[in-house]
Each structure stands twice: as C-alpha cells, then as structure tokens.
C-alpha cells in the first residue's frame, strides 16, 4: 500500500513540476533562448522562475536538513560533496552549450514530448545517448550518489 | 541590452517558479531525494529492480503534465521549436553528456542546489548559464543563424 502511494506521489510530483514548467514558460524553448540572448531582444522572465523556485525551495530544504528520514520512509539521499571539480565545471559548460543551441533542458524536453513534438522525442533520445556515452567512457571520476 | 517587454512574463514566471519550488520541496520531504530530472532519467539507462518504477512514475508525470493541464485548467502549453533536426540532435547529445558529467542539470543544480545553498550547484549553475549566454551570442550574433 505504502509502495503504491509512493508511486502515485512520484507521478503527482512529476505532473506538478511539469505544470510549473508550463506556467513559468520554461517548457517553451524559444522563451529559454530569449532569456539566453543577452545581446538581442532580452526576456528576463527566467530570473523570476529561479527566484520563485528558490524562495520556496529554501524553506523545503531547510526543513529537510533537520530530518534524517523522508516522510514516506527511507533515508534522505542528499549529496554531501562540497568540492568544486573539473568534471563539475566542464560538464556544466557542455550542458550549457547544448541548452543554448536548442533551448531544451531535460524537464522541459519531457513536457514537450508530452505535447507531441517529434523534435522533443529526438532530443530526448539524443540526450539518453549522450548520458550513456558519458557513463561508458567518462564515469570513473564519480559515484552515483553525487548525481543531483 | 534591450528588454523584450512583449515576451516578458514576470508574474506567471514567478508563480510557475514557486510551483517548481513546491514540487522540489515535496519531493525531498516525501521521498528524500533531489528532484533532478537528468539524474532520475539517467538512472533508467541501467535499471535496477528496486528503483525503476518510481523513476518511470515521475517521468510519466512530466510527460503527461500538458494533458493534465489541458484537462484540469484548459491550459495548452506553448512549445515553439525553431531548431533544425541536426541542431536538436547535437543539443540533445551535449545536454545529456554534460548533465551526466557535471552531475546535474537545471533542476538538480539550478533549482534544488541553489535552494539548499550547495556551492557545487552554484558553480554548476553559473557555468551552464554562462555557456548558454555565450552559445546563443555566438550562434545568433556572430554566425547569424
């Protein structure tokens, strides 16, 4: 019973997160590119998305930091690493380059897939291939627990 | 710099952002995990018996979010994809590889990481934002695509 509730909760949080992306405009790649285009006709909306998310998130993660167990049971899996490493920076730079090419990051791509865009499907497949290539050839530096 | 006032949506973006924050907070409090979409997806590549179902449930939630938004609120998401097929493939490869190599993406580092004041996530977020700004500048203003 608890396990099933857990799955329903996972699904519901996925829907909620998707709604957040849709309402904030982040599920639209052209809006993301409008934010990233500082030298063009700049759309600052994404700053407000981050502001809203972090304002609420700060409270949630503060409560979580006082706990050792999740409300649905099980330990809290929160990464504890604090070291700034080359893979962290290089990986994020590569991620940002891809984000700047099409305006898609993983969450919004899944939402766009749900809208029925074939290009979103191709993006998601390519993204999975990219992840797998990294896992196969460049994963010796890290543990799965560092992934966020 | 010139502000695009016609596209600027401070209120919906703030509200949508707060919903993202609520989802991330609920996720860590109920499930004890960081709501990082790239990490949740990549865990499906080498599935383990115990953690495939919940990952799929979350992904299914994201994919069905537009349908549920239409059903409950009559909202139809705007998704404009101007990139051509080659750009989409290259972008997907880079986003997937980079998120895996850099241990996270816009949700894991950007939303959750900043919310828990993680120095690693701050560096990651500044890195991918900087790379995003630079990429769009090069593509739109130097090459003129």
Boltz contact constraints between the chains, C-beta under 6 A:
constraints:
  - contact:
      token1: [A, 7]
      token2: [B, 53]
      max_distance: 6.0
  - contact:
      token1: [A, 7]
      token2: [B, 57]
      max_distance: 6.0
  - contact:
      token1: [A, 9]
      token2: [B, 30]
      max_distance: 6.0
  - contact:
      token1: [A, 10]
      token2: [B, 54]
      max_distance: 6.0
  - contact:
      token1: [A, 10]
      token2: [B, 57]
      max_distance: 6.0
  - contact:
      token1: [A, 10]
      token2: [B, 58]
      max_distance: 6.0
  - contact:
      token1: [A, 11]
      token2: [B, 57]
      max_distance: 6.0
  - contact:
      token1: [A, 11]
      token2: [B, 60]
      max_distance: 6.0
  - contact:
      token1: [A, 11]
      token2: [B, 61]
      max_distance: 6.0
  - contact:
      token1: [A, 13]
      token2: [B, 23]
      max_distance: 6.0
  - contact:
      token1: [A, 13]
      token2: [B, 26]
      max_distance: 6.0
  - contact:
      token1: [A, 13]
      token2: [B, 27]
      max_distance: 6.0
  - contact:
      token1: [A, 14]
      token2: [B, 58]
      max_distance: 6.0
  - contact:
      token1: [A, 14]
      token2: [B, 61]
      max_distance: 6.0
  - contact:
      token1: [A, 14]
      token2: [B, 62]
      max_distance: 6.0
  - contact:
      token1: [A, 15]
      token2: [B, 61]
      max_distance: 6.0
  - contact:
      token1: [A, 15]
      token2: [B, 65]
      max_distance: 6.0
  - contact:
      token1: [A, 15]
      token2: [B, 68]
      max_distance: 6.0
  - contact:
      token1: [A, 16]
      token2: [B, 23]
      max_distance: 6.0
  - contact:
      token1: [A, 17]
      token2: [B, 23]
      max_distance: 6.0
  - contact:
      token1: [A, 18]
      token2: [B, 62]
      max_distance: 6.0
  - contact:
      token1: [A, 18]
      token2: [B, 65]
      max_distance: 6.0
  - contact:
      token1: [A, 19]
      token2: [B, 19]
      max_distance: 6.0
  - contact:
      token1: [A, 19]
      token2: [B, 65]
      max_distance: 6.0
  - contact:
      token1: [A, 19]
      token2: [B, 69]
      max_distance: 6.0
  - contact:
      token1: [A, 20]
      token2: [B, 16]
      max_distance: 6.0
  - contact:
      token1: [A, 20]
      token2: [B, 19]
      max_distance: 6.0
  - contact:
      token1: [A, 20]
      token2: [B, 20]
      max_distance: 6.0
  - contact:
      token1: [A, 20]
      token2: [B, 23]
      max_distance: 6.0
  - contact:
      token1: [A, 22]
      token2: [B, 69]
      max_distance: 6.0
  - contact:
      token1: [A, 22]
      token2: [B, 77]
      max_distance: 6.0
  - contact:
      token1: [A, 23]
      token2: [B, 12]
      max_distance: 6.0
  - contact:
      token1: [A, 23]
      token2: [B, 15]
      max_distance: 6.0
  - contact:
      token1: [A, 23]
      token2: [B, 16]
      max_distance: 6.0
  - contact:
      token1: [A, 24]
      token2: [B, 13]
      max_distance: 6.0
  - contact:
      token1: [A, 24]
      token2: [B, 16]
      max_distance: 6.0
  - contact:
      token1: [A, 24]
      token2: [B, 17]
      max_distance: 6.0
  - contact:
      token1: [A, 25]
      token2: [B, 9]
      max_distance: 6.0
  - contact:
      token1: [A, 25]
      token2: [B, 13]
      max_distance: 6.0
  - contact:
      token1: [A, 27]
      token2: [B, 77]
      max_distance: 6.0
  - contact:
      token1: [A, 28]
      token2: [B, 78]
      max_distance: 6.0
  - contact:
      token1: [A, 28]
      token2: [B, 79]
      max_distance: 6.0
  - contact:
      token1: [A, 28]
      token2: [B, 80]
      max_distance: 6.0
  - contact:
      token1: [A, 29]
      token2: [B, 81]
      max_distance: 6.0
  - contact:
      token1: [A, 30]
      token2: [B, 80]
      max_distance: 6.0
  - contact:
      token1: [A, 34]
      token2: [B, 7]
      max_distance: 6.0
  - contact:
      token1: [A, 36]
      token2: [B, 132]
      max_distance: 6.0
  - contact:
      token1: [A, 36]
      token2: [B, 133]
      max_distance: 6.0
  - contact:
      token1: [A, 36]
      token2: [B, 136]
      max_distance: 6.0
  - contact:
      token1: [A, 37]
      token2: [B, 136]
      max_distance: 6.0
  - contact:
      token1: [A, 37]
      token2: [B, 140]
      max_distance: 6.0
  - contact:
      token1: [A, 38]
      token2: [B, 133]
      max_distance: 6.0
  - contact:
      token1: [A, 39]
      token2: [B, 137]
      max_distance: 6.0
  - contact:
      token1: [A, 39]
      token2: [B, 141]
      max_distance: 6.0
  - contact:
      token1: [A, 41]
      token2: [B, 2]
      max_distance: 6.0
  - contact:
      token1: [A, 41]
      token2: [B, 4]
      max_distance: 6.0
  - contact:
      token1: [A, 42]
      token2: [B, 1]
      max_distance: 6.0
  - contact:
      token1: [A, 42]
      token2: [B, 3]
      max_distance: 6.0
  - contact:
      token1: [A, 42]
      token2: [B, 4]
      max_distance: 6.0
  - contact:
      token1: [A, 43]
      token2: [B, 4]
      max_distance: 6.0
  - contact:
      token1: [A, 43]
      token2: [B, 7]
      max_distance: 6.0
  - contact:
      token1: [A, 43]
      token2: [B, 8]
      max_distance: 6.0
  - contact:
      token1: [A, 45]
      token2: [B, 8]
      max_distance: 6.0
  - contact:
      token1: [A, 45]
      token2: [B, 9]
      max_distance: 6.0
  - contact:
      token1: [A, 45]
      token2: [B, 13]
      max_distance: 6.0
  - contact:
      token1: [A, 48]
      token2: [B, 10]
      max_distance: 6.0
  - contact:
      token1: [A, 48]
      token2: [B, 13]
      max_distance: 6.0
  - contact:
      token1: [A, 48]
      token2: [B, 14]
      max_distance: 6.0
  - contact:
      token1: [A, 49]
      token2: [B, 13]
      max_distance: 6.0
  - contact:
      token1: [A, 49]
      token2: [B, 17]
      max_distance: 6.0
  - contact:
      token1: [A, 52]
      token2: [B, 14]
      max_distance: 6.0
  - contact:
      token1: [A, 52]
      token2: [B, 17]
      max_distance: 6.0
  - contact:
      token1: [A, 52]
      token2: [B, 18]
      max_distance: 6.0
  - contact:
      token1: [A, 53]
      token2: [B, 17]
      max_distance: 6.0
  - contact:
      token1: [A, 53]
      token2: [B, 20]
      max_distance: 6.0
  - contact:
      token1: [A, 53]
      token2: [B, 21]
      max_distance: 6.0
  - contact:
      token1: [A, 53]
      token2: [B, 111]
      max_distance: 6.0
  - contact:
      token1: [A, 54]
      token2: [B, 114]
      max_distance: 6.0
  - contact:
      token1: [A, 54]
      token2: [B, 115]
      max_distance: 6.0
  - contact:
      token1: [A, 56]
      token2: [B, 18]
      max_distance: 6.0
  - contact:
      token1: [A, 56]
      token2: [B, 21]
      max_distance: 6.0
  - contact:
      token1: [A, 56]
      token2: [B, 22]
      max_distance: 6.0
  - contact:
      token1: [A, 57]
      token2: [B, 21]
      max_distance: 6.0
  - contact:
      token1: [A, 57]
      token2: [B, 24]
      max_distance: 6.0
  - contact:
      token1: [A, 57]
      token2: [B, 25]
      max_distance: 6.0
  - contact:
      token1: [A, 57]
      token2: [B, 115]
      max_distance: 6.0
  - contact:
      token1: [A, 58]
      token2: [B, 115]
      max_distance: 6.0
  - contact:
      token1: [A, 60]
      token2: [B, 25]
      max_distance: 6.0
  - contact:
      token1: [A, 61]
      token2: [B, 115]
      max_distance: 6.0
  - contact:
      token1: [A, 61]
      token2: [B, 116]
      max_distance: 6.0
  - contact:
      token1: [A, 64]
      token2: [B, 28]
      max_distance: 6.0
  - contact:
      token1: [A, 64]
      token2: [B, 29]
      max_distance: 6.0
  - contact:
      token1: [A, 70]
      token2: [B, 31]
      max_distance: 6.0
  - contact:
      token1: [A, 70]
      token2: [B, 32]
      max_distance: 6.0
  - contact:
      token1: [A, 71]
      token2: [B, 29]
      max_distance: 6.0
  - contact:
      token1: [A, 71]
      token2: [B, 30]
      max_distance: 6.0
  - contact:
      token1: [A, 72]
      token2: [B, 30]
      max_distance: 6.0
  - contact:
      token1: [A, 74]
      token2: [B, 32]
      max_distance: 6.0
  - contact:
      token1: [A, 76]
      token2: [B, 32]
      max_distance: 6.0
  - contact:
      token1: [A, 77]
      token2: [B, 32]
      max_distance: 6.0
  - contact:
      token1: [A, 77]
      token2: [B, 33]
      max_distance: 6.0
  - contact:
      token1: [A, 82]
      token2: [B, 119]
      max_distance: 6.0
  - contact:
      token1: [A, 84]
      token2: [B, 123]
      max_distance: 6.0
  - contact:
      token1: [A, 87]
      token2: [B, 101]
      max_distance: 6.0
  - contact:
      token1: [A, 88]
      token2: [B, 102]
      max_distance: 6.0
  - contact:
      token1: [A, 88]
      token2: [B, 120]
      max_distance: 6.0
  - contact:
      token1: [A, 88]
      token2: [B, 124]
      max_distance: 6.0
  - contact:
      token1: [A, 89]
      token2: [B, 127]
      max_distance: 6.0
  - contact:
      token1: [A, 91]
      token2: [B, 98]
      max_distance: 6.0
  - contact:
      token1: [A, 91]
      token2: [B, 101]
      max_distance: 6.0
  - contact:
      token1: [A, 91]
      token2: [B, 102]
      max_distance: 6.0
  - contact:
      token1: [A, 92]
      token2: [B, 102]
      max_distance: 6.0
  - contact:
      token1: [A, 92]
      token2: [B, 124]
      max_distance: 6.0
  - contact:
      token1: [A, 92]
      token2: [B, 127]
      max_distance: 6.0
  - contact:
      token1: [A, 92]
      token2: [B, 128]
      max_distance: 6.0
  - contact:
      token1: [A, 93]
      token2: [B, 127]
      max_distance: 6.0
  - contact:
      token1: [A, 93]
      token2: [B, 131]
      max_distance: 6.0
  - contact:
      token1: [A, 94]
      token2: [B, 94]
      max_distance: 6.0
  - contact:
      token1: [A, 94]
      token2: [B, 97]
      max_distance: 6.0
  - contact:
      token1: [A, 94]
      token2: [B, 98]
      max_distance: 6.0
  - contact:
      token1: [A, 95]
      token2: [B, 95]
      max_distance: 6.0
  - contact:
      token1: [A, 95]
      token2: [B, 98]
      max_distance: 6.0
  - contact:
      token1: [A, 95]
      token2: [B, 99]
      max_distance: 6.0
  - contact:
      token1: [A, 95]
      token2: [B, 102]
      max_distance: 6.0
  - contact:
      token1: [A, 95]
      token2: [B, 128]
      max_distance: 6.0
  - contact:
      token1: [A, 96]
      token2: [B, 128]
      max_distance: 6.0
  - contact:
      token1: [A, 96]
      token2: [B, 131]
      max_distance: 6.0
  - contact:
      token1: [A, 96]
      token2: [B, 132]
      max_distance: 6.0
  - contact:
      token1: [A, 97]
      token2: [B, 94]
      max_distance: 6.0
  - contact:
      token1: [A, 97]
      token2: [B, 131]
      max_distance: 6.0
  - contact:
      token1: [A, 97]
      token2: [B, 135]
      max_distance: 6.0
  - contact:
      token1: [A, 98]
      token2: [B, 91]
      max_distance: 6.0
  - contact:
      token1: [A, 98]
      token2: [B, 94]
      max_distance: 6.0
  - contact:
      token1: [A, 98]
      token2: [B, 95]
      max_distance: 6.0
  - contact:
      token1: [A, 98]
      token2: [B, 98]
      max_distance: 6.0
  - contact:
      token1: [A, 99]
      token2: [B, 132]
      max_distance: 6.0
  - contact:
      token1: [A, 100]
      token2: [B, 132]
      max_distance: 6.0
  - contact:
      token1: [A, 100]
      token2: [B, 135]
      max_distance: 6.0
  - contact:
      token1: [A, 100]
      token2: [B, 136]
      max_distance: 6.0
  - contact:
      token1: [A, 101]
      token2: [B, 87]
      max_distance: 6.0
  - contact:
      token1: [A, 101]
      token2: [B, 91]
      max_distance: 6.0
  - contact:
      token1: [A, 102]
      token2: [B, 83]
      max_distance: 6.0
  - contact:
      token1: [A, 102]
      token2: [B, 87]
      max_distance: 6.0
  - contact:
      token1: [A, 102]
      token2: [B, 88]
      max_distance: 6.0
  - contact:
      token1: [A, 102]
      token2: [B, 91]
      max_distance: 6.0
  - contact:
      token1: [A, 105]
      token2: [B, 105]
      max_distance: 6.0
  - contact:
      token1: [A, 105]
      token2: [B, 106]
      max_distance: 6.0
  - contact:
      token1: [A, 106]
      token2: [B, 37]
      max_distance: 6.0
  - contact:
      token1: [A, 106]
      token2: [B, 38]
      max_distance: 6.0
  - contact:
      token1: [A, 106]
      token2: [B, 105]
      max_distance: 6.0
  - contact:
      token1: [A, 107]
      token2: [B, 37]
      max_distance: 6.0
  - contact:
      token1: [A, 107]
      token2: [B, 107]
      max_distance: 6.0
  - contact:
      token1: [A, 110]
      token2: [B, 62]
      max_distance: 6.0
  - contact:
      token1: [A, 110]
      token2: [B, 63]
      max_distance: 6.0
  - contact:
      token1: [A, 111]
      token2: [B, 62]
      max_distance: 6.0
  - contact:
      token1: [A, 111]
      token2: [B, 65]
      max_distance: 6.0
  - contact:
      token1: [A, 112]
      token2: [B, 79]
      max_distance: 6.0
  - contact:
      token1: [A, 113]
      token2: [B, 63]
      max_distance: 6.0
  - contact:
      token1: [A, 114]
      token2: [B, 63]
      max_distance: 6.0
  - contact:
      token1: [A, 114]
      token2: [B, 64]
      max_distance: 6.0
  - contact:
      token1: [A, 114]
      token2: [B, 66]
      max_distance: 6.0
  - contact:
      token1: [A, 115]
      token2: [B, 66]
      max_distance: 6.0
  - contact:
      token1: [A, 115]
      token2: [B, 77]
      max_distance: 6.0
  - contact:
      token1: [A, 115]
      token2: [B, 79]
      max_distance: 6.0
  - contact:
      token1: [A, 117]
      token2: [B, 79]
      max_distance: 6.0
  - contact:
      token1: [A, 119]
      token2: [B, 81]
      max_distance: 6.0
  - contact:
      token1: [A, 119]
      token2: [B, 88]
      max_distance: 6.0
  - contact:
      token1: [A, 122]
      token2: [B, 88]
      max_distance: 6.0
  - contact:
      token1: [A, 123]
      token2: [B, 88]
      max_distance: 6.0
  - contact:
      token1: [A, 123]
      token2: [B, 92]
      max_distance: 6.0
  - contact:
      token1: [A, 126]
      token2: [B, 89]
      max_distance: 6.0
  - contact:
      token1: [A, 126]
      token2: [B, 92]
      max_distance: 6.0
  - contact:
      token1: [A, 126]
      token2: [B, 93]
      max_distance: 6.0
  - contact:
      token1: [A, 127]
      token2: [B, 92]
      max_distance: 6.0
  - contact:
      token1: [A, 127]
      token2: [B, 95]
      max_distance: 6.0
  - contact:
      token1: [A, 127]
      token2: [B, 96]
      max_distance: 6.0
  - contact:
      token1: [A, 130]
      token2: [B, 93]
      max_distance: 6.0
  - contact:
      token1: [A, 130]
      token2: [B, 96]
      max_distance: 6.0
  - contact:
      token1: [A, 130]
      token2: [B, 97]
      max_distance: 6.0
  - contact:
      token1: [A, 131]
      token2: [B, 42]
      max_distance: 6.0
  - contact:
      token1: [A, 131]
      token2: [B, 96]
      max_distance: 6.0
  - contact:
      token1: [A, 131]
      token2: [B, 100]
      max_distance: 6.0
  - contact:
      token1: [A, 132]
      token2: [B, 45]
      max_distance: 6.0
  - contact:
      token1: [A, 133]
      token2: [B, 97]
      max_distance: 6.0
  - contact:
      token1: [A, 134]
      token2: [B, 97]
      max_distance: 6.0
  - contact:
      token1: [A, 134]
      token2: [B, 100]
      max_distance: 6.0
  - contact:
      token1: [A, 134]
      token2: [B, 101]
      max_distance: 6.0
  - contact:
      token1: [A, 138]
      token2: [B, 101]
      max_distance: 6.0
  - contact:
      token1: [A, 146]
      token2: [B, 103]
      max_distance: 6.0
  - contact:
      token1: [A, 147]
      token2: [B, 39]
      max_distance: 6.0
  - contact:
      token1: [A, 147]
      token2: [B, 103]
      max_distance: 6.0
  - contact:
      token1: [A, 148]
      token2: [B, 34]
      max_distance: 6.0
  - contact:
      token1: [A, 148]
      token2: [B, 36]
      max_distance: 6.0
  - contact:
      token1: [A, 148]
      token2: [B, 39]
      max_distance: 6.0
  - contact:
      token1: [A, 148]
      token2: [B, 104]
      max_distance: 6.0
  - contact:
      token1: [A, 148]
      token2: [B, 108]
      max_distance: 6.0
